[in-house]
Amino acid sequence: MLNTVTLITERLRRSLLFQDVEDRDLRTVAGKCTLTSYDRDAGIFQQGDPCTQIFIVDRGQVKIVFQDEDGREVIIELIDAGQAFGGGVLHFPAQPATARAMEPSTVISLSREHYDDFLRTYPAITLRLLKMLGQRHYTMLQGHALVGTRVERRMAYMLLKIAGTCGESIQDGSRITLALSRQDLANFSGTTLETAIRTISRFTHENLVRTEPGGHLVLLNERRLRKIAQAG
């Protein structure tokens, strides 16, 4: 059985962030990391928590959830395996949103102090992080631009975005491998549960999507969904 340091070293090695890092240095970093398992919907950190650690998804998916003053929750991002997340990556003083496991997941964490030391040794990692976070911020701005638009447009955009992160091609479309509850769909689209249910029912009736057992969705007509997402 692999010891913890060796296991974390192998897991870090799979991330694009740590390509070209010397094995000795990667093992040193791994020795300062913690590997934690989370059940579906378990909290990793809460909005407002101090940013004392850096987090990297090892396995599974993590959702970033923003809670407004009225207590309404909106899922603003989905973090895939190998990606860093949390306000500490950009040295925020506090977490701007909450992180929860979208499915059973494992997460690697590292103190911000050791993270800073690592970046000084490998400045190329900083560039990779900036590219990763820049792309993430770009898609978040696109999603934010849809606030206040028709819920069908927001739902179509969200489904395409999730399929792009965790979708697989099948004979009649693209299957989202992540199990999504109707509440998940509502939180992703920034709408109520009832409206999310009606919208998915409409998409199903129009043969745009199909629901499979276990909460999996199949996008049957991505071209049409893209037109809906881009409609004014």
N, C-alpha and C positions, 0 to 999 in steps of 0.2 A: 504494500500500500504506500502511496506517495505521502511524504510528509507535507505539512501545510505550506512551507516556503516553496517547495518544488511545485506543488499544485498551483499556487498563485502565480508563480513564474510562468508556468505553461499557459495559464489563462490569460495573463497579460500579453504574452507573446502573440496570441491570436488577434489582438487589437491592432488596427492600423496605426494607432498612436505610438506604439512601442516598437515599430519596425526599425531595424538598424541599431537598436540599443544593445550594447555589449552584455553578454550573458552575466558576467560578474556584477555589473551595475544593476541589471534587472533583478537579480537575486537579492541584491542589497535592498532595493526598493520593496520587493515582495516581502522581505523580512519585517518591514514596517507597516505592512498592509493587514487589513482584517477582511475575511470572507464571511459574509452573513447571508443566510437564507431567509426569504420572506414568503409568506403565503399570499394568495390573491387578496388584494385590497389592504394589505398590511402597510402601515406607514413607515417610511424611511426617514423623513424629516418633515417638520411642519412649517408652514408659512410663518415667518417672523423669527424662526430659530437662528441663533448665531451661526455664521459660516465658518466652522472650525475644521471641516473635512472636505475632501474631494471624493466624489463617487464615480464609479465606472460600472456599467452593467456587464456582468459576466454572462449570465444566462437569463432568458426571459425578456420581459418588456416592463418598462417603468413609465407611469403616466405622471405628468406634471399638471397639477390642479391649482387653479387660482380661485380663491374665495373672496367675493366682494363683500361690501359692508352689510348687505342684506342676507348674507349667508349662502347665496347662490354659488354653486360650483361650476366652473367651466374647465374642461380638459384642454390645455393650451398646447401640449406637446406630448409626443410619444417617443421614448428613448429606447433605441435598439441595442442589442448586445455589442460590446466593444466601444460604446460611446460614453464620454464623460458627461456628468450633469451636476447641477447644484450651483448655487451662487458663489461658492468658494472658488470655482474654476476661474472666475473673473474678479475675485477678491471683493465681492459684495460684503457689506457688514452683516447683513441678515438675509435669510432665504426669502426671495420674492414670491414663492409659491410653495405648495406642498408636493412631496413626491410619495407615490404609493406604487406598490407592485400591481401591474395590470394582470399578471398571471403569476403562478409560482416562479420565483426568480431568485438568483443569487447576485449579490452586489459586492464589489471590492471597494474598500474605503481606505483613505490615506490622509494623514493630518496635513493641514495646509503648510505647516513648517517644512515637512519632508517633501511636499509637492514643490515648494519654492526651490529647495536645494536641488531637486531633480531637474527643474527647468533651467537652472543656471548651468548644469552640466551638459544638458542636451537642449540648446535653444531651438533646434529644429522642431522639437515637440510643440513649442509655442506656436509656430507657424501652422502646424497641423491642427492644433486646437482652434486657432483663429478661423481657419477654413471651415472646420466642422461647425463651430458656433455661428459663423457668418451665414452659412447655408440654413442653419436652424432658425436664426433670427429672420432671415428673408422669408421663409415659409410662414413663420408666425405673423409677420407683417401682412402677408397676403391673406391669411386667415382673419386678421384683425380688420382688414379692409372690407370684409364681408359682413361685419357686425351691422345689424339694422336692415340687412337685405332679406329677401324671402327665405324662409327656412328650407325650402327645396334646394335653393342654390347652396346654402351652407352645408346641408346634408350631403349633396352630391360632391362638393369639394372635399369634405371630410372623408367620405368613403374612398375617394380616389387617393387621397393622401395616405390613408392607412394601408390601402392595397399596395401602394408604392413602397411602404416600409416592411410590411409583413404579408405579402400576397404571393400566391403561387399560381402559375398558369395551369388550367385544366382544359378539357376538351371544349367546354361551352362558355369559358370566361376566365375570370380571375378570382380565386378563392382566398378570402382573408383567413389566415391561419389562426388569428387571435379570436378567441371567443368573446363576443360583445353582447352585453345585456342591453335591453332597451334604455336603461338609465345611462349606460355608457354612451349610447348614441345621442341621448339628450344632452349630456354634459359636453360631448365633443362639439355639438352643433349650437350650444348656447340656447337651448329651448326647453320647454317643459316635457315631461315624460309622455303626456297625452299627445302632444303635437308630434313628438318623435315617432310614436306608434302609428299615428295617422300617415305620416310622411313615408315611412317604410312600407306601410300597407299599400299606399299609392304606387310607390316604386315597384312593388311586387306585382300589383295588378297590371302595370304598364310593361311588365316583363323586363325591367331594368336590373332587378336583383332577385335572388332566391335565398331563402333562409333554410339552412340545414340544421339537423339536430345538434344540440350543444352550443347554439348561439353563433355559429359560423355563417357568414354571408358570402354569396357568390355574386360578383358583378357580371351581369350578362351582356350589358351594352355600355362599355366604357365610353365609346364615342358620344353617345347620347348623354350620358352623365356629365361628360366634359362640357358639352354645349350648355347644359343646365347650369353648371358651375360658373361658366363664363358669361352667362346672360346678364344683361344690365337690369 
